[in-house]
Amino acid sequence: MTLASALVEQHGFEPDREAPVCLRLRNCPFHPLAAKAPELVCGINEAFLGGVLEGLQAATVEAVLDPRAGECCAELRPA
């Protein structure tokens, strides 16, 4: 997932490897909007990450929503 980490970082996310197989996004580049419409923004983030994984043909990894206070709502983990 190193390539995925580099790609999301280029788009304003701050990836952090929580575990060898889990990439957590520590921030949301759209935080001001997410504070007003979290379901919309989190859904867009999840779809974006899913598209990144599809483009990388990373079938063994999935983007999942896992909201936590002060962080992005999504992470990448084994499918």
C-alpha positions as CSV (number, residue, x, y, z in Angstrom):
1,M,0.0,0.0,0.0
2,T,3.0,2.3,-0.3
3,L,1.8,3.6,-3.6
4,A,-1.7,4.2,-2.3
5,S,-0.1,6.1,0.6
6,A,1.8,8.3,-1.8
7,L,-1.2,9.0,-3.9
8,V,-3.5,10.0,-1.1
9,E,-0.8,12.2,0.3
10,Q,-0.6,14.0,-3.0
11,H,-4.3,14.8,-2.6
12,G,-4.0,16.4,0.9
13,F,-4.5,13.4,3.1
14,E,-2.1,12.5,5.9
15,P,-1.7,8.7,5.8
16,D,-0.5,6.8,8.8
17,R,0.2,3.1,9.0
18,E,-1.7,2.0,12.1
19,A,-0.8,-1.6,11.5
20,P,1.1,-3.4,8.7
21,V,-2.1,-3.9,6.9
22,C,-4.0,-0.8,7.8
23,L,-3.5,2.7,6.4
24,R,-5.4,5.3,8.4
25,L,-6.0,8.8,7.1
26,R,-5.3,11.2,9.9
27,N,-6.9,14.2,8.4
28,C,-9.6,15.3,6.0
29,P,-8.6,17.8,3.4
30,F,-12.2,18.9,3.3
31,H,-12.6,19.3,7.0
32,P,-14.6,22.6,7.0
33,L,-17.1,21.1,4.6
34,A,-17.1,17.8,6.4
35,A,-18.1,19.6,9.6
36,K,-21.3,20.8,7.9
37,A,-22.1,17.7,5.8
38,P,-20.1,14.7,7.2
39,E,-22.2,12.0,5.4
40,L,-21.6,13.6,2.0
41,V,-17.9,14.3,2.4
42,C,-17.2,10.9,4.0
43,G,-19.0,9.2,1.2
44,I,-17.0,11.1,-1.4
45,N,-13.7,10.2,0.5
46,E,-14.7,6.6,0.5
47,A,-15.5,6.6,-3.2
48,F,-12.3,8.5,-4.0
49,L,-10.2,5.9,-2.1
50,G,-12.1,3.1,-3.8
51,G,-11.3,4.6,-7.1
52,V,-7.6,4.9,-6.2
53,L,-7.6,1.2,-5.2
54,E,-9.4,0.2,-8.4
55,G,-6.9,2.2,-10.5
56,L,-4.0,0.5,-8.7
57,Q,-5.8,-2.9,-9.2
58,A,-5.5,-3.5,-5.5
59,A,-8.2,-6.1,-5.2
60,T,-7.0,-7.3,-1.8
61,V,-7.5,-3.9,-0.2
62,E,-10.7,-1.9,0.5
63,A,-11.6,1.5,1.6
64,V,-13.9,1.5,4.6
65,L,-15.6,4.1,6.7
66,D,-14.4,4.2,10.3
67,P,-15.2,7.7,11.6
68,R,-13.1,8.9,14.6
69,A,-13.1,12.3,16.2
70,G,-10.5,14.7,14.6
71,E,-9.5,12.3,11.8
72,C,-10.6,11.4,8.3
73,C,-13.5,9.0,8.2
74,A,-11.9,6.4,6.1
75,E,-9.0,3.9,6.1
76,L,-7.6,1.3,3.8
77,R,-7.5,-2.3,5.1
78,P,-7.5,-5.9,3.8
79,A,-10.6,-6.8,1.8
